[in-house]
């Protein structure tokens, strides 16, 4: 089972944002720190999910377990519904991508357990073009 830790962060709401993706795959660790431009924090969280799903698909990972400290993202995936209509297109994209896996799991974890992804997301914020 591939473990994928994701986090989105923003410096301001909206503000410069980044996605952090930390993947444990077959004894190998992958780290992705991706600048996202200006957006709201929850948008960054959804973008981190979408980017991580794409990375896993590109690497042909078939069984994935995602971990997030975003209750909004976790609840949206779990219920297949976004309370905030602004996030509905992002959720729809994530759900479509998730169908490409043999097994896809999402689990909420406390922020303290998501530190590697959080650090990558914060590093990505600093790499946004000024």
Backbone torsions as a table, in degrees:
resi	resn	phi	psi	omega
1	UNK	NA	130.5	178.1
2	UNK	-86.1	128.8	177.2
3	UNK	-101.0	128.0	-177.4
4	UNK	-125.9	118.6	177.3
5	UNK	-104.8	128.5	-177.7
6	UNK	-126.3	149.9	173.6
7	UNK	-155.1	144.0	172.1
8	UNK	-119.1	145.4	-179.4
9	UNK	-143.3	150.7	177.5
10	UNK	-135.4	142.1	173.8
11	UNK	-98.9	82.9	-171.5
12	UNK	113.1	166.9	-177.4
13	UNK	-142.6	80.7	11.7
14	UNK	-85.4	167.2	178.4
15	UNK	-177.7	-178.2	177.5
16	UNK	-54.8	133.3	-172.5
17	UNK	-131.4	162.4	178.6
18	UNK	-151.1	157.3	176.6
19	UNK	-113.6	136.2	174.6
20	UNK	-118.0	129.8	-178.3
21	UNK	-132.9	122.1	-178.8
22	UNK	-122.2	118.2	-173.9
23	UNK	-120.2	130.2	171.6
24	UNK	-107.2	111.1	-175.2
25	UNK	-132.1	109.7	174.2
26	UNK	51.6	46.8	178.4
27	UNK	81.3	0.4	-179.9
28	UNK	-111.9	140.8	177.9
29	UNK	-108.9	131.6	175.1
30	UNK	-114.9	139.0	177.5
31	UNK	-126.0	129.2	178.7
32	UNK	-128.6	128.0	179.5
33	UNK	-126.5	106.2	-167.5
34	UNK	-121.2	114.1	175.4
35	UNK	-64.3	141.4	-176.1
36	UNK	-117.3	-2.7	-174.6
37	UNK	81.5	-158.8	-178.7
38	UNK	-90.8	128.4	175.0
39	UNK	-166.2	174.4	177.1
40	UNK	-79.5	159.6	-177.8
41	UNK	-57.7	-46.9	-178.5
42	UNK	-65.4	-34.2	174.9
43	UNK	-61.8	-42.0	178.5
44	UNK	-62.5	-37.8	177.7
45	UNK	-62.4	-45.3	178.5
46	UNK	-66.5	-39.2	178.6
47	UNK	-63.6	-37.9	177.0
48	UNK	-61.0	-41.9	177.9
49	UNK	-61.4	-50.0	-178.0
50	UNK	-61.0	-46.0	179.6
51	UNK	-62.9	-40.7	179.2
52	UNK	-65.7	-40.9	176.9
53	UNK	-59.9	-43.7	179.6
54	UNK	-63.8	-42.2	178.7
55	UNK	-61.3	-44.1	180.0
56	UNK	-64.3	-39.6	178.1
57	UNK	-64.7	-45.3	179.2
58	UNK	-60.2	-33.9	-179.7
59	UNK	-87.6	3.1	178.9
60	UNK	59.6	34.8	172.9
61	UNK	-76.2	129.3	-173.8
62	UNK	-102.7	-28.2	-179.0
63	UNK	-124.7	113.5	-173.7
64	UNK	-129.6	143.3	175.4
65	UNK	-123.0	110.5	-178.2
66	UNK	-91.8	143.3	176.0
67	UNK	-124.8	133.8	178.1
68	UNK	-141.0	149.9	173.4
69	UNK	-98.8	7.5	178.0
70	UNK	-90.6	111.0	177.7
71	UNK	-67.0	-31.1	179.1
72	UNK	-64.8	-49.1	180.0
73	UNK	-64.6	-46.8	-178.5
74	UNK	-59.9	-48.5	-179.0
75	UNK	-64.6	-38.6	-179.9
76	UNK	-64.0	-42.9	178.0
77	UNK	-66.3	-45.7	-178.0
78	UNK	-59.5	-44.2	-176.4
79	UNK	-92.4	-8.8	-175.0
80	UNK	54.4	42.4	-177.6
81	UNK	-155.5	134.4	176.1
82	UNK	-107.4	118.9	178.7
83	UNK	-60.7	-39.6	177.5
84	UNK	-87.7	115.2	-176.0
85	UNK	-59.1	-23.6	178.8
86	UNK	-61.2	-30.0	-176.9
87	UNK	-92.4	-6.8	-176.5
88	UNK	-56.5	-45.4	179.5
89	UNK	-64.5	-35.3	178.1
90	UNK	-67.9	-42.1	177.2
91	UNK	-62.9	-44.7	179.6
92	UNK	-57.9	-42.9	178.7
93	UNK	-63.3	-44.4	179.8
94	UNK	-62.8	-42.7	179.7
95	UNK	-64.4	-39.7	177.3
96	UNK	-63.0	-44.7	179.1
97	UNK	-63.4	-39.3	-177.0
98	UNK	-64.3	-22.4	179.4
99	UNK	-70.5	-12.4	-178.3
100	UNK	-82.4	-2.8	-179.2
101	UNK	-99.7	152.1	173.4
102	UNK	-66.9	-43.6	175.3
103	UNK	-138.1	132.6	177.9
104	UNK	-133.3	125.9	177.7
105	UNK	-124.8	148.6	173.6
106	UNK	-131.0	134.7	-179.5
107	UNK	-136.9	135.6	173.5
108	UNK	-81.2	137.0	175.5
109	UNK	-131.2	155.3	175.7
110	UNK	-66.3	152.9	-178.2
111	UNK	-53.6	-36.5	-178.1
112	UNK	-60.1	-28.8	179.5
113	UNK	-87.4	-1.8	-176.6
114	UNK	-115.2	21.5	-174.7
115	UNK	-57.4	-43.1	-179.5
116	UNK	-59.6	-43.4	179.3
117	UNK	-68.3	-38.4	178.5
118	UNK	-61.9	-44.9	179.6
119	UNK	-62.7	-39.2	178.0
120	UNK	-66.3	-39.4	178.6
121	UNK	-65.2	-42.5	179.8
122	UNK	-67.4	-36.2	175.8
123	UNK	-64.1	-37.4	179.3
124	UNK	-65.7	-35.2	176.8
125	UNK	-57.2	-44.8	-177.6
126	UNK	-67.1	-20.6	-178.3
127	UNK	-92.7	-0.3	174.3
128	UNK	-61.3	145.7	178.1
129	UNK	-66.6	134.3	-178.2
130	UNK	-74.5	NA	NA
